[in-house]
Amino acid sequence: MGKINLLVSLSFWIGLLWMQPVHSQSYAFGLKGGLTIATQKWDNSFQRDPLFRQHAILFIESVEEDQPFALFAQGGYHVKGSAIRTYRSVYTQPDGSMVEVPSFTTPFVFNNLSLTLGAKQKFPFTGQKKLYYLFGIRGDYTVSTKLRPDNLANNYLFSIYPFEEFVNEFNYGATVGGGIELPFTELVGLVLELTVNPDFTKQYNQPIIRNVINPNPFGGSNLIDIPERQIVNTTFEVTLGFRFINKIVYID
């Protein structure tokens, strides 16, 4: 919780500094969150299923009534990862009895704190509503992971799963998307947003691990090599939130 509070405070003050070169002006701030569809590219191929989780974001952005352009900063909690899903199946044993194998999901979870700095371009829609698109540069810090079922140890006997020691805690990428601002009043409204968030760096980077004792007694060899493994994140986020405006009025 302390790391989350630190990121929120840091995001707020970086946001103020980020917008300071423009000039002292009104600004908007708020809280938003929603659905995350997390995907991962394992070893240069997307062979894992999506992972469905949630995210939460605090944001601040510049506001000028006559300008369609705005700078923003935001910090939040984002889950990245992927999953392996097996579906319910039934098979017949030699004695004719039926055996049911239930469905189950094995998630690969990376819990991240993110800080994004970027810009928005806005367009009038209907009434006071505005459409916008955005682009930002994002930095992530991984605070925790879940890389295998709870009953499996973090050792080479289960080399199909990632190992904690090869997780990169710091990563960066981009945030690209668009949305709509839906004002209730002059100072309060909703924001609905869709973003794509690709990473430019590897969340997981494991070299070849040679001469590992073969866990399969029928494998034909006492030693095996665990191949190189690299994992890169991309998430898709659907976000809904409240937006508040702190309006500064200059009086002569």
C-alpha positions as CSV (number, residue, x, y, z in Angstrom):
1,M,0.0,0.0,0.0
2,G,2.9,2.4,0.7
3,K,4.2,1.9,-2.8
4,I,0.8,2.7,-4.2
5,N,0.5,5.9,-2.1
6,L,4.0,6.9,-3.2
7,L,3.1,6.5,-6.9
8,V,-0.1,8.4,-6.5
9,S,1.6,11.4,-4.9
10,L,4.5,11.2,-7.4
11,S,2.0,11.2,-10.3
12,F,0.2,14.3,-8.9
13,W,3.3,16.4,-8.5
14,I,4.9,15.2,-11.7
15,G,1.6,16.1,-13.4
16,L,1.8,19.7,-12.0
17,L,5.4,20.0,-13.1
18,W,4.6,18.5,-16.5
19,M,2.0,21.2,-17.1
20,Q,3.8,24.1,-15.5
21,P,5.7,25.2,-18.6
22,V,2.3,26.1,-20.2
23,H,1.3,28.6,-17.5
24,S,-0.9,28.7,-14.4
25,Q,-4.3,27.6,-15.6
26,S,-7.3,25.5,-14.8
27,Y,-6.9,21.8,-14.6
28,A,-8.9,18.6,-14.4
29,F,-8.4,15.6,-12.2
30,G,-10.2,12.4,-11.3
31,L,-10.4,8.7,-10.7
32,K,-11.1,6.1,-13.4
33,G,-10.9,2.3,-13.7
34,G,-12.3,-0.7,-15.6
35,L,-11.6,-3.9,-17.4
36,T,-8.1,-5.0,-18.5
37,I,-7.6,-7.6,-21.2
38,A,-4.0,-8.6,-20.8
39,T,-2.0,-10.5,-23.4
40,Q,1.6,-11.6,-23.6
41,K,3.9,-12.5,-26.4
42,W,5.9,-15.6,-25.3
43,D,9.0,-16.4,-27.3
44,N,7.9,-14.3,-30.3
45,S,4.4,-15.9,-30.5
46,F,1.0,-15.3,-28.9
47,Q,0.3,-18.8,-27.7
48,R,-1.3,-17.9,-24.4
49,D,-5.0,-16.9,-23.7
50,P,-6.0,-13.5,-22.5
51,L,-6.1,-12.7,-18.8
52,F,-9.1,-10.6,-17.6
53,R,-8.5,-8.3,-14.7
54,Q,-9.2,-4.7,-13.5
55,H,-7.2,-1.5,-13.3
56,A,-7.5,1.8,-11.3
57,I,-6.0,5.2,-12.3
58,L,-5.7,8.7,-10.8
59,F,-5.1,11.4,-13.4
60,I,-4.6,15.2,-13.8
61,E,-4.6,17.2,-17.0
62,S,-4.4,20.8,-18.2
63,V,-7.6,22.6,-19.2
64,E,-8.0,25.6,-21.5
65,E,-11.4,26.4,-22.9
66,D,-10.1,27.7,-26.2
67,Q,-7.5,25.0,-26.8
68,P,-8.2,21.5,-28.0
69,F,-4.8,20.3,-26.8
70,A,-4.1,19.1,-23.2
71,L,-1.2,17.6,-21.3
72,F,-1.9,14.9,-18.8
73,A,-0.2,12.7,-16.2
74,Q,-1.7,9.6,-14.6
75,G,-0.6,6.9,-12.2
76,G,-2.3,3.7,-11.4
77,Y,-2.5,0.0,-10.7
78,H,-2.5,-2.4,-13.7
79,V,-2.4,-6.1,-13.9
80,K,-0.6,-7.6,-16.9
81,G,-0.2,-11.3,-17.9
82,S,-1.8,-14.1,-19.7
83,A,-3.4,-17.5,-19.0
84,I,-3.6,-21.1,-20.1
85,R,-7.2,-22.4,-20.2
86,T,-8.3,-26.0,-20.5
87,Y,-12.0,-26.8,-21.1
88,R,-14.2,-29.5,-19.6
89,S,-13.9,-32.8,-21.2
90,V,-15.2,-36.4,-20.8
91,Y,-13.4,-39.6,-21.8
92,T,-14.2,-43.3,-21.5
93,Q,-12.0,-45.7,-19.6
94,P,-11.2,-49.2,-20.8
95,D,-13.9,-50.6,-18.4
96,G,-16.5,-48.4,-20.0
97,S,-16.9,-45.9,-17.2
98,M,-17.0,-42.2,-17.9
99,V,-14.5,-39.8,-16.4
100,E,-15.0,-36.0,-16.4
101,V,-12.0,-33.6,-16.4
102,P,-13.2,-30.2,-15.2
103,S,-12.1,-27.0,-16.8
104,F,-9.4,-24.9,-15.1
105,T,-7.3,-21.7,-15.7
106,T,-3.7,-21.2,-14.9
107,P,-2.9,-17.4,-14.8
108,F,0.4,-15.7,-15.2
109,V,0.1,-12.5,-13.3
110,F,2.3,-9.4,-13.1
111,N,1.0,-6.7,-10.8
112,N,2.3,-3.3,-11.9
113,L,2.3,0.3,-10.8
114,S,2.4,2.6,-13.8
115,L,3.1,6.3,-14.5
116,T,2.2,7.8,-17.8
117,L,2.9,11.3,-19.3
118,G,1.2,12.3,-22.5
119,A,-1.0,14.6,-24.5
120,K,-4.7,14.7,-25.7
121,Q,-6.2,16.2,-28.8
122,K,-9.9,17.0,-28.4
123,F,-12.8,17.5,-30.9
124,P,-16.3,18.9,-30.3
125,F,-19.0,16.2,-30.5
126,T,-22.6,17.0,-29.5
127,G,-23.5,19.7,-27.0
128,Q,-20.8,19.9,-24.4
129,K,-19.4,16.4,-25.2
130,K,-15.9,16.0,-26.6
131,L,-14.2,13.2,-28.4
132,Y,-10.4,12.9,-28.0
133,Y,-7.4,10.7,-28.8
134,L,-4.3,10.4,-26.7
135,F,-0.7,9.3,-26.7
136,G,1.6,8.8,-23.7
137,I,4.9,7.3,-22.6
138,R,4.5,4.9,-19.7
139,G,6.8,3.5,-17.1
140,D,5.9,0.4,-15.0
141,Y,7.2,-1.1,-11.8
142,T,6.3,-4.7,-11.0
143,V,5.4,-5.0,-7.3
144,S,4.4,-8.7,-7.3
145,T,3.8,-11.8,-9.5
146,K,2.0,-15.1,-9.6
147,L,3.8,-17.3,-12.1
148,R,2.6,-20.8,-11.2
149,P,0.0,-22.7,-9.2
150,D,0.4,-22.4,-5.4
151,N,1.4,-26.0,-4.9
152,L,4.4,-25.9,-7.3
153,A,7.9,-24.8,-6.1
154,N,9.9,-22.2,-7.9
155,N,12.6,-24.6,-9.2
156,Y,13.7,-26.3,-12.4
157,L,11.5,-29.3,-12.0
158,F,8.7,-27.2,-13.3
159,S,10.5,-25.4,-16.1
160,I,7.3,-24.9,-18.1
161,Y,6.6,-22.0,-15.8
162,P,8.6,-18.7,-15.5
163,F,11.1,-18.2,-12.7
164,E,10.9,-15.2,-10.4
165,E,14.6,-14.3,-10.7
166,F,14.2,-13.5,-14.4
167,V,11.3,-11.0,-14.0
168,N,12.3,-7.4,-15.0
169,E,10.8,-5.1,-12.4
170,F,11.1,-1.9,-14.5
171,N,9.6,-1.7,-17.9
172,Y,8.4,1.1,-20.3
173,G,6.0,1.4,-23.2
174,A,3.3,3.5,-24.8
175,T,-0.4,4.2,-24.2
176,V,-2.5,5.0,-27.3
177,G,-6.2,5.4,-27.4
178,G,-9.3,7.6,-27.4
179,G,-12.4,8.4,-25.6
180,I,-15.3,10.8,-24.9
181,E,-15.9,13.4,-22.2
182,L,-19.5,13.5,-20.9
183,P,-20.0,16.5,-18.6
184,F,-22.8,16.6,-16.0
185,T,-22.2,20.2,-15.1
186,E,-19.6,22.8,-15.9
187,L,-17.2,21.2,-13.3
188,V,-18.2,17.5,-13.1
189,G,-18.5,14.8,-15.7
190,L,-17.7,11.3,-16.8
191,V,-14.9,10.0,-19.1
192,L,-15.2,6.8,-21.2
193,E,-11.9,5.6,-22.7
194,L,-10.4,2.7,-24.7
195,T,-6.6,2.3,-24.8
196,V,-4.0,-0.1,-26.1
197,N,-0.8,-0.4,-24.0
198,P,2.2,-2.2,-25.6
199,D,5.5,-2.6,-23.8
200,F,8.8,-1.8,-25.5
201,T,10.8,-3.9,-23.0
202,K,10.7,-7.5,-21.9
203,Q,8.7,-8.2,-18.7
204,Y,10.6,-11.5,-18.5
205,N,14.0,-12.3,-20.0
206,Q,15.5,-15.7,-19.3
207,P,18.6,-17.0,-21.0
208,I,19.2,-20.7,-21.9
209,I,19.7,-22.7,-18.7
210,R,22.0,-25.7,-19.5
211,N,22.6,-29.0,-17.8
212,V,19.5,-29.2,-15.7
213,I,18.5,-32.6,-14.2
214,N,15.7,-34.0,-16.3
215,P,12.5,-34.3,-14.2
216,N,11.1,-36.9,-16.6
217,P,12.5,-40.3,-15.7
218,F,11.5,-41.6,-19.1
219,G,13.0,-38.7,-21.0
220,G,16.0,-40.6,-22.3
221,S,18.5,-38.2,-20.9
222,N,19.8,-37.3,-17.4
223,L,20.4,-33.7,-18.3
224,I,18.4,-31.2,-20.4
225,D,18.6,-27.5,-21.4
226,I,15.8,-25.1,-20.6
227,P,15.4,-22.9,-23.7
228,E,15.6,-19.2,-23.7
229,R,12.3,-17.5,-22.8
230,Q,11.2,-13.8,-23.3
231,I,7.8,-12.3,-22.5
232,V,6.4,-9.0,-23.7
233,N,3.1,-7.4,-22.5
234,T,0.3,-5.8,-24.4
235,T,-2.9,-4.8,-22.6
236,F,-6.3,-3.5,-23.8
237,E,-8.2,-1.4,-21.3
238,V,-11.8,-0.1,-21.2
239,T,-12.0,2.7,-18.6
240,L,-14.8,4.7,-17.0
241,G,-14.2,7.4,-14.5
242,F,-15.2,10.7,-12.9
243,R,-13.6,14.0,-14.1
244,F,-13.5,17.1,-12.0
245,I,-12.4,20.6,-13.1
246,N,-10.6,23.1,-10.9
247,K,-11.3,26.3,-12.7
248,I,-9.1,29.3,-12.3
249,V,-10.7,32.7,-13.0
250,Y,-8.6,35.8,-13.4
251,I,-10.1,39.0,-12.1
252,D,-8.7,42.4,-13.2
